[in-house]
Amino acid sequence: MVSNVALVTYSGCPELTDDDRLLIPALRRLGVDATPVAWDETIEWGWFNRVILRSCWDYHLRSIEFLEWITNLERLGVSLHNSASLVRWNADKRYLRELQDAGARIPPTVWIDDEEEVDVQSILKANGWDSAVVKPTVSASAHRLKRVFKSEPAVRFNGPATAQLFIPEVLCIPSANVLDNEY
């Protein structure tokens, strides 16, 4: 029996990324019929044996709708990979607090609460940092990420967000040049 799998993307990339498209023939060889589908398409999700999240790169721009879609899949009994609870947990970077509490090392972080507005230079000064990366807790693809230096004019940022000590080793990562831009 052929399995029907949805490889979930977003409407800005309806045919999947180049890398994700490689899954279709590989899965076909295993007897799996894989179909690219944007997460916000109006379709019968129950038709698929499995729904696999791939490139949902706009989830952070419509996070409430995205999480409602995840809940709907769960309600329909659709097999989602990763699990709905893991997707919800991972959609907001505040999960890093739990990881840190469990002993994982994360960069030194200041948490900016919901509705709170902060002066990032005050955070830099209070922590003795020369530079920090500030970003919303729900974000992807460097959306609204800003690298802030203590020498620049005051930068205000609204929560929920994080301000993390800038780790210079990040610049060794090929795609890390996004840290020099504001999105």
Secondary structure as UniProt FT lines:
FT   STRAND          3..9
FT   TURN            11..12
FT   TURN            14..15
FT   HELIX           18..21
FT   HELIX           23..29
FT   TURN            30..31
FT   STRAND          32..38
FT   TURN            39..40
FT   HELIX           45..47
FT   STRAND          50..53
FT   TURN            57..58
FT   HELIX           59..62
FT   HELIX           63..76
FT   STRAND          80..81
FT   HELIX           84..90
FT   TURN            93..94
FT   HELIX           95..101
FT   TURN            102..103
FT   STRAND          109..112
FT   TURN            114..115
FT   STRAND          117..119
FT   HELIX           120..127
FT   STRAND          131..136
FT   TURN            141..144
FT   STRAND          146..149
FT   TURN            150..151
FT   STRAND          156..158
FT   STRAND          161..165
FT   HELIX           168..172
FT   TURN            174..175
FT   HELIX           176..180
//
